Structures are given as structure tokens and as C-alpha cells.
Amino acid sequence: MAIRDIVKDGEEILRKKSRVVTQFDSKLARILDDMFETMKLNRGVGLAAPQIGYMRRFAICEMTDGTKVELINPVVIESKGEEILEEGCLSVPDKHCNVIRPNYLMLKYQDRKGKTHERLFEGYDARVCCHEMDHLDGILFYDKEVSE
């Protein structure tokens, strides 16, 4: 496994929409493993492919129970509720702001083997997933900043 460089705010790749993943192979698995190591080293709770220079629709998230989720080609099935909390981002160091996110999120996504899953995420876990999925559409958290 290797630690990847994190793309910082101002780089064009962070503002582009990512393409769908079509190949579920050892290269994808290696990148996902590297992302987990990179996220852990940088004390993050999520990391999206564009943040390490890949224009593909996948991200990783660490849930509040410590489990790790790989979201490949994620699609929102349903979202409800809202909560305002402060967020930060590994690509935007030294900036934090309040963002509204749903506190209930039903997602459909694939894993590294291409198997499709549906899962409910709630509370902080839903927030982390939404934040990472925004990266896949070229959206940064401060684009959604709200006053408290």
C-alpha cells in the first residue's frame, strides 16, 4: 500500500464531475487500499477519488462504529431530515464551516468487486457519505456553507 498525495483546493480536478467506474479490478482494489491508508494517516473520516487525482465515482468513508465503507458509483435513493454541523476537508486545510446535510440517507452503491448494495446511513455517517459524494460532482463543502 502507498500513501497518496491529497489534491488541494484550487486544483481543477476538484471542480469536475467524475466518471462512472466500469472496471472492478486489482488496480481499483489497490487504489481503495491506498485511500484508506492515506485517510488514516491524515486523520480523515472520508476520502473521494478526485482528492487523490482520479476522476472516477468512488469514495471511502469511516463510520462512527469504526467500520469502513467503499462507495463506488453511489446513488441516493432517499434522503430525509436535516442537520447543521461544522465540516472540514482534507483538500481544504484550515477551513471549517457550517453545512446542512440530511440525517437519513439511503444509498445504492457497488463494492470493489462490483456487487451492488443498498444501505441506510444516519446522523454523522450520512453526513460523511454526502460530503464525499459531493466531491464526485465537483462540489466542495464550503459551497454549501450556511450561517448557524
C-alpha positions in Angstrom: 0.0 0.0 0.0 1.1 3.6 -0.6 0.2 6.9 0.8 -1.3 9.2 -1.9 -0.9 12.9 -2.2 -4.1 14.8 -1.4 -5.2 17.3 -4.1 -5.7 20.8 -2.5 -8.4 23.4 -3.1 -7.7 25.4 -6.3 -6.9 22.4 -8.4 -9.3 22.0 -11.3 -9.9 18.3 -10.7 -11.8 19.1 -7.5 -14.4 21.0 -9.6 -15.2 18.4 -12.2 -17.8 15.7 -12.3 -16.3 12.2 -12.0 -17.0 9.4 -14.4 -18.7 6.1 -13.6 -16.4 3.2 -12.6 -16.7 0.3 -15.1 -13.7 -1.8 -14.2 -13.6 -3.7 -10.9 -10.1 -5.0 -10.9 -6.9 -5.2 -8.9 -6.0 -1.6 -9.8 -9.2 -0.3 -8.2 -8.7 -2.5 -5.2 -5.1 -1.1 -4.8 -6.3 2.5 -5.1 -9.0 1.8 -2.5 -6.5 0.3 -0.1 -4.2 3.3 -0.6 -7.0 5.6 0.1 -7.8 4.0 3.4 -4.1 4.3 4.4 -4.0 7.9 3.2 -7.2 8.8 5.0 -6.0 7.2 8.3 -2.6 8.9 8.1 -4.3 12.3 7.6 -6.9 11.7 10.4 -9.8 11.9 8.0 -13.2 10.1 8.0 -13.6 10.1 4.3 -11.8 10.5 1.0 -13.0 10.6 -2.6 -11.2 9.6 -5.7 -10.8 13.2 -7.1 -9.0 14.1 -3.9 -6.1 11.8 -5.0 -6.3 12.7 -8.7 -8.8 10.1 -10.1 -11.9 11.3 -12.0 -13.9 8.3 -11.1 -17.1 7.9 -8.9 -15.8 6.2 -5.8 -15.1 7.2 -2.2 -14.3 5.7 1.1 -15.9 6.6 4.5 -15.2 5.5 8.0 -18.4 5.1 10.0 -18.9 6.1 13.6 -18.7 2.4 14.7 -15.3 2.2 13.1 -16.3 0.2 10.0 -15.2 1.3 6.6 -17.4 1.6 3.6 -16.4 1.8 -0.1 -18.9 3.8 -2.1 -18.5 3.0 -5.8 -20.9 4.6 -8.2 -23.1 5.7 -5.3 -26.7 6.9 -6.0 -29.1 8.5 -3.4 -32.3 6.5 -3.2 -33.8 8.7 -0.5 -32.7 11.4 2.0 -34.7 13.0 4.8 -34.3 15.4 7.6 -31.6 18.0 8.0 -28.9 19.0 10.5 -26.4 21.8 10.6 -22.9 20.9 11.7 -19.4 22.2 11.2 -17.4 20.4 8.5 -13.8 20.4 7.3 -12.0 18.7 4.4 -8.6 17.2 3.8 -8.4 19.1 0.5 -9.2 22.4 2.2 -7.0 22.5 5.2 -7.6 25.2 7.8 -11.2 26.0 6.8 -14.3 24.9 8.6 -17.9 26.0 8.1 -21.5 25.0 8.9 -23.2 22.8 6.3 -26.8 21.5 6.2 -26.9 17.8 5.4 -29.6 15.1 5.6 -29.6 13.0 8.7 -31.1 10.0 6.9 -29.7 8.7 3.7 -30.5 5.6 1.7 -27.8 4.7 -0.9 -27.3 2.3 -3.6 -23.7 1.6 -4.5 -21.2 -1.0 -5.5 -18.2 -2.5 -3.7 -14.7 -3.2 -5.1 -16.0 -6.5 -6.6 -18.9 -4.8 -8.4 -21.6 -6.2 -6.1 -24.5 -3.8 -5.6 -25.6 -2.9 -2.1 -28.4 -0.7 -0.6 -27.8 0.7 2.9 -29.2 3.2 5.3 -26.8 5.8 6.8 -28.0 8.0 9.6 -26.7 11.0 11.5 -22.9 11.7 11.2 -22.5 8.7 8.9 -25.0 10.2 6.4 -23.1 13.5 6.6 -19.7 11.8 5.8 -21.2 10.0 2.8 -22.9 13.2 1.5 -19.6 15.1 1.8 -17.6 12.5 -0.1 -20.3 12.1 -2.7 -20.3 15.9 -3.3 -16.6 15.5 -4.3 -17.7 13.2 -7.1 -19.8 16.1 -8.6 -17.1 18.8 -8.2 -18.8 20.3 -5.1 -16.8 21.4 -2.0 -18.3 21.7 1.4 -17.9 25.4 1.6 -20.1 25.8 -1.5 -22.9 24.8 0.9 -21.9 27.0 3.8 -24.8 28.3 5.9 -24.9 30.6 8.9 -25.8 29.0 12.2 
